[in-house]
Amino acid sequence: MLKFTRVVLSILLVSSFQLVFAAPDFVMIKAQAKLSDDTYLAAETMTALLKDQGQTLVHQATFINSQVSYLLSEKDGVQTIAIRGTANLENVMLNLNVSLLPDAKLDIMLHQGFASAARAVYKDVKPYLVAGKPIQITGHSLGGAIAVILAMYLKIDDYPLTSVVTFGQPKVTNVSGAERFAGLPLTRVVTLQDIVPLVPPLSPLQIQKLDIYWHMGEEVILMGNHQFSVTSGLKSMLRATKFTSAIPSEQNLTAHKMTTYLELVNALTKKSTEVPYKMQISLFGFSLE
């Protein structure tokens, strides 16, 4: 009973902390989306496109065993770490291990696959980071999950982290982990039909142990037709309860692609209207709309 009470209070604390956000800066989000997209390119093409964006490539690395890849670039004194994900939705769904294990450095529970990749990126990128210069992090899909954990490591080591923007990012930690890093400057951009941000889904084992996966930060939902919604905390988590175990469709695959995110974000830089996200879900008899 005491554990249940603690978890419920943690949920309410995380949710209330995340209720107030500034309006999304879609020009900034577009710039980060381009950098996330750049990570999928060959080195020669990547360098040219970064130059077109005013970015200078500082370092790029791919880890052979995990196939995780990232780039470090700089523009106007700001360092950006962009981490490649995967556009293969079926592989994401099949390879997503739901186990949470403790991380000694952060003192929270983490998805171990993502945490291991984040530690590898952190170790590799540290020699190239310039002390005192602000750092931004971005990533798509699994790259977004790695980006969030990398941001936690940077924050705990007092690096000047200014923003984290992810696209189609799955969950990485539980309620208490989200509470500990609730102040992370994280914006999670998702599309309506992308199911990767909804995984790992709620499982009977997690509910039994009161140890459920939990998102943190502001969730910006790209609705199409120049519209967007913003959610966070409890409402954002409950969006994941609509997840089903059905085989991902072609529509889900398209919704997860970085090209889809770029197209929708680009449209919002020209015209944007915020609309409420309608979940049509009630909790204890009360509507959450």
C-alpha angles and dihedrals in degrees: 000000000000091000091050091051092049092051093047091050090048090052092051092046094050091045095049092046091057100048098094119065135151118249110279114267100223093183089060092042090052091053090052091046090055091051092049088051091049091063090071093059132095114261096255094049091042093056093051094048093047089054090052088054092051091253126133116213108232101172141348129190140175122197109220098208097050099023088225110152133186142169133213116208136168134215127172091347094308119120117214126195112197119187125202120233130181131274090201102101096183091056090050092053096045098045099044107117110200097203118121119207131180120267110212096203096051098030092225139101116266141180097260098214092056093041093053091051092047092052090052092051092046093052092048098045100043096083090056098049116102112224114245097015114119118254130215124188130199138167145158128235110330086001088062091054090051089047092057094050091044087053089054091053092048092048094050089051092050099247113160097257111180105172145359118198120181133182123210092349122176121219119277109183145018134258096281091045090052090048093052092052098033090124094061108126091238129158115183113199116200139168124228097248098038106109097184092085087056094060141131084044123212110282130195089242093055092048091048091052093038087232104123127166111257135191122222132201132033118321115212110194115203105217100178127236090074090298132124139175131209125214137162143171118004096002091050091050094048089055084070092060087075089067115118131195092237119131108270112262130222087257091057090048093051091046090055097051118109089227089062091052091049093050094050095043092048090054090052092055088064099042130356135179123184115222129180116261109237112211098168088214128134127200119204088343095308122114114237095205 
